Amino acid sequence: MTDGALVPDSPDGRSDTTPAPGPYRPGYELVAEQILRLISELELRPGDRMPTENELAARMGTSRTVVREAVKILSAIGRVRAHKGRGLYVADDEGMLGSSRWGGFFLPTNLDHVYMLFEFRRVQETAASRLAATHATPAELRAIGAAAETCRQGHLTDQPALFARGDEDFHLAVAEASHNQFLVASVREARRLQHQSSTIALHGTIGGHGAEAVEEHLAIYHAIRDGDADAAAAAAGVHIDNTLLDYRREIQRRLFG
């Protein structure tokens, strides 16, 4: 499997859309992945019209119902737009790192792409944390601390949505405190792409890293509050490394039980 995808093609060259045993890879997830590959292969750009649901179903050897569920996922994560009576279109995406810039490069279930994205996030967020330690205003420090507390409450009360909101707010608040708008935009877009991967490959779960993530957020916050740029960068690097480790473990668990 040279492209790093989670699911190999079948021997006849057609994508295997049969769900794997257990909950890990239902058919609509496999089809969502294949639709993204098709967009890339056809070199479709934002705003371009895509094959119809019937054409996609025929091409991928599955039912229109499965295709429709896959399209719902891709619409939810901003990769496809369904216009009633007009068909399917590649979503307009003008983000700094969006598909219009990358030519549809990122495949959310391609492990090589996901690992590269984590590498990129490590560069971004260590830099953002380092700058935040020297530039953060009192109001920005309060925003970072409040987001860390929201994340902690989400973990303690077993509310994944609250945890996710706090996590999103925390990373964006740190980026804002860097006072570098390029870092703000790149952190936001990289997290958007990671959300796509989590939605398709992990069903939006956070794995077993919740408790550690809470402590890691606090370490980043304390270093920024104390104005220790080196410690802030190091804490951010540890957090991204551990998040990637958790992602790897979760993928392994879902693949092999």
C-alpha positions as CSV (number, residue, x, y, z in Angstrom):
1,M,0.0,0.0,0.0
2,T,2.3,2.7,-1.3
3,D,-0.1,5.7,-1.0
4,G,-0.6,5.4,2.8
5,A,-4.4,4.9,2.5
6,L,-6.1,3.0,5.2
7,V,-7.9,0.6,2.8
8,P,-6.3,-1.0,-0.2
9,D,-7.9,-1.4,-3.6
10,S,-9.4,-4.7,-4.5
11,P,-7.4,-7.1,-6.8
12,D,-9.6,-6.1,-9.8
13,G,-8.5,-2.4,-9.4
14,R,-11.8,-1.2,-8.1
15,S,-12.0,0.3,-4.7
16,D,-13.3,-2.1,-2.1
17,T,-16.5,-0.5,-0.6
18,T,-17.4,-3.5,1.6
19,P,-17.3,-2.5,5.3
20,A,-14.5,-4.1,7.3
21,P,-15.6,-6.2,10.3
22,G,-16.7,-4.1,13.2
23,P,-17.5,-0.4,13.3
24,Y,-14.2,1.0,11.9
25,R,-14.9,1.2,8.2
26,P,-18.5,1.3,7.1
27,G,-19.1,1.5,3.4
28,Y,-20.0,5.2,3.3
29,E,-16.7,6.1,4.8
30,L,-14.8,4.1,2.2
31,V,-16.9,5.8,-0.6
32,A,-16.2,9.2,1.0
33,E,-12.5,8.5,0.7
34,Q,-12.8,7.3,-2.9
35,I,-14.8,10.4,-3.9
36,L,-12.0,12.6,-2.5
37,R,-9.5,10.5,-4.5
38,L,-11.6,10.9,-7.6
39,I,-11.7,14.7,-7.2
40,S,-7.9,14.7,-7.1
41,E,-7.5,12.3,-10.0
42,L,-9.9,14.3,-12.2
43,E,-8.1,17.5,-11.2
44,L,-11.4,19.1,-10.3
45,R,-11.2,22.6,-8.9
46,P,-13.4,24.4,-6.4
47,G,-16.7,25.1,-8.1
48,D,-16.3,22.3,-10.7
49,R,-19.3,20.0,-11.2
50,M,-18.8,16.4,-10.1
51,P,-20.3,13.2,-11.5
52,T,-23.8,12.5,-10.4
53,E,-24.7,10.2,-7.5
54,N,-25.7,7.5,-10.0
55,E,-22.4,7.9,-11.9
56,L,-20.4,7.7,-8.6
57,A,-22.3,4.7,-7.5
58,A,-21.6,2.9,-10.9
59,R,-18.0,3.9,-10.9
60,M,-17.4,2.7,-7.3
61,G,-19.6,-0.4,-7.5
62,T,-21.9,0.5,-4.7
63,S,-25.4,1.8,-4.2
64,R,-26.7,5.3,-4.6
65,T,-27.8,5.2,-0.9
66,V,-24.2,4.6,0.2
67,V,-23.0,7.4,-2.1
68,R,-25.6,9.8,-0.7
69,E,-24.4,9.1,2.9
70,A,-20.8,9.7,1.8
71,V,-21.8,13.0,0.2
72,K,-23.4,14.0,3.5
73,I,-20.1,13.5,5.3
74,L,-18.1,15.4,2.6
75,S,-20.7,18.2,2.7
76,A,-20.4,18.4,6.5
77,I,-16.6,18.8,6.4
78,G,-16.7,21.3,3.6
79,R,-15.3,19.3,0.6
80,V,-18.5,18.9,-1.5
81,R,-21.6,21.0,-2.1
82,A,-24.9,19.5,-3.1
83,H,-27.2,21.9,-5.0
84,K,-30.7,20.7,-5.3
85,G,-31.7,20.1,-8.9
86,R,-28.2,21.0,-10.1
87,G,-26.0,18.2,-8.8
88,L,-22.7,17.9,-6.9
89,Y,-19.9,20.4,-6.9
90,V,-16.4,20.6,-5.4
91,A,-16.8,23.1,-2.6
92,D,-15.5,26.6,-2.9
93,D,-12.6,26.7,-0.5
94,E,-10.5,29.8,-0.4
95,G,-8.7,29.2,2.9
96,M,-5.0,29.7,3.0
97,L,-4.4,25.9,3.0
98,G,-7.7,24.9,1.4
99,S,-8.2,22.7,-1.6
100,S,-7.9,25.7,-4.0
101,R,-4.4,26.1,-2.8
102,W,-3.4,22.5,-2.5
103,G,-5.3,21.3,-5.6
104,G,-7.3,18.8,-3.6
105,F,-4.1,17.2,-2.3
106,F,-5.2,16.3,1.3
107,L,-6.9,13.0,1.7
108,P,-8.3,12.7,5.2
109,T,-7.8,8.9,5.4
110,N,-4.3,8.8,3.9
111,L,-2.0,8.1,6.8
112,D,1.0,9.7,5.0
113,H,-1.0,12.9,4.6
114,V,-2.2,12.9,8.2
115,Y,1.3,12.4,9.6
116,M,2.6,15.2,7.4
117,L,-0.2,17.4,8.7
118,F,0.8,16.6,12.3
119,E,4.4,17.6,11.4
120,F,3.1,20.8,10.0
121,R,1.0,21.5,13.1
122,R,4.1,20.9,15.3
123,V,6.0,23.6,13.4
124,Q,3.0,26.0,13.6
125,E,2.0,25.6,17.1
126,T,5.5,25.6,18.7
127,A,6.1,28.9,16.9
128,A,2.7,30.3,17.9
129,S,3.3,29.3,21.5
130,R,6.8,30.8,21.6
131,L,5.5,34.1,20.2
132,A,2.5,34.1,22.5
133,A,4.8,33.9,25.5
134,T,6.3,37.3,24.5
135,H,3.2,39.0,22.9
136,A,0.1,37.8,24.8
137,T,-2.0,40.6,26.4
138,P,-3.9,40.1,29.7
139,A,-7.1,39.6,27.7
140,E,-5.5,37.0,25.5
141,L,-4.1,35.2,28.5
142,R,-7.6,35.1,30.0
143,A,-9.0,33.7,26.7
144,I,-6.3,30.9,26.7
145,G,-7.0,30.1,30.3
146,A,-10.7,30.0,29.8
147,A,-10.4,27.7,26.8
148,A,-8.2,25.3,28.8
149,E,-10.8,25.3,31.6
150,T,-13.6,24.6,29.1
151,C,-11.6,21.6,27.8
152,R,-11.0,20.4,31.3
153,Q,-14.7,20.6,32.2
154,G,-15.6,18.7,29.0
155,H,-13.2,15.9,30.0
156,L,-14.4,15.8,33.7
157,T,-18.1,15.7,32.8
158,D,-17.6,13.3,29.8
159,Q,-18.9,15.8,27.3
160,P,-16.9,15.3,24.0
161,A,-18.6,18.3,22.3
162,L,-17.6,20.6,25.2
163,F,-14.0,19.1,25.2
164,A,-13.8,19.7,21.4
165,R,-15.0,23.3,21.7
166,G,-12.5,24.0,24.4
167,D,-9.7,22.4,22.5
168,E,-10.5,24.4,19.4
169,D,-10.8,27.6,21.3
170,F,-7.5,26.9,23.1
171,H,-5.4,26.4,20.0
172,L,-6.9,29.4,18.2
173,A,-6.5,31.6,21.3
174,V,-2.8,30.7,21.5
175,A,-2.4,31.5,17.8
176,E,-4.2,34.8,18.2
177,A,-1.8,35.7,21.1
178,S,1.1,35.2,18.7
179,H,0.0,38.4,17.0
180,N,0.9,36.8,13.7
181,Q,-2.1,36.6,11.3
182,F,-0.3,34.1,9.1
183,L,0.0,31.7,12.0
184,V,-3.6,32.3,13.0
185,A,-4.8,31.4,9.5
186,S,-2.5,28.4,9.2
187,V,-3.4,27.0,12.6
188,R,-7.1,27.4,11.8
189,E,-6.8,25.7,8.4
190,A,-4.6,22.9,9.6
191,R,-7.0,22.1,12.4
192,R,-9.9,22.1,9.9
193,L,-8.1,19.5,7.8
194,Q,-7.4,17.4,10.9
195,H,-11.1,17.6,11.8
196,Q,-11.8,16.1,8.4
197,S,-9.5,13.2,9.1
198,S,-11.0,12.7,12.6
199,T,-14.6,12.8,11.2
200,I,-14.0,10.2,8.5
201,A,-11.4,7.9,10.1
202,L,-12.2,8.2,13.8
203,H,-15.9,9.2,13.8
204,G,-14.9,12.4,15.6
205,T,-13.7,10.6,18.7
206,I,-10.7,11.9,20.8
207,G,-9.1,8.6,21.7
208,G,-7.6,8.1,25.1
209,H,-5.6,11.3,25.3
210,G,-8.3,13.5,27.0
211,A,-6.8,13.6,30.5
212,E,-3.2,14.1,29.2
213,A,-4.4,16.8,26.8
214,V,-5.9,18.8,29.6
215,E,-2.6,18.8,31.5
216,E,-0.7,19.6,28.4
217,H,-2.9,22.6,27.7
218,L,-2.3,23.8,31.2
219,A,1.5,23.4,30.8
220,I,1.3,25.5,27.6
221,Y,-0.8,28.1,29.3
222,H,1.4,28.4,32.3
223,A,4.5,28.8,30.2
224,I,2.9,31.5,28.1
225,R,1.6,33.3,31.3
226,D,5.1,33.2,32.7
227,G,6.6,34.6,29.6
228,D,8.8,31.6,29.1
229,A,9.1,31.2,25.3
230,D,11.3,28.1,25.3
231,A,9.0,26.3,27.8
232,A,5.9,27.3,25.9
233,A,7.3,26.0,22.6
234,A,8.5,22.8,24.3
235,A,5.1,22.2,25.9
236,A,3.3,22.7,22.6
237,G,5.7,20.2,20.9
238,V,5.0,17.6,23.6
239,H,1.2,18.2,23.1
240,I,1.3,17.7,19.4
241,D,3.6,14.6,19.7
242,N,1.3,13.0,22.2
243,T,-1.8,13.8,20.1
244,L,-0.2,12.1,17.1
245,L,0.7,9.1,19.3
246,D,-2.9,8.8,20.4
247,Y,-4.1,9.0,16.8
248,R,-1.7,6.2,15.9
249,R,-3.0,4.1,18.7
250,E,-6.6,4.7,17.9
251,I,-6.1,3.8,14.3
252,Q,-4.3,0.6,15.3
253,R,-7.1,-0.3,17.8
254,R,-9.7,0.2,15.1
255,L,-7.8,-1.8,12.5
256,F,-6.7,-4.7,14.7
257,G,-8.9,-4.6,17.7
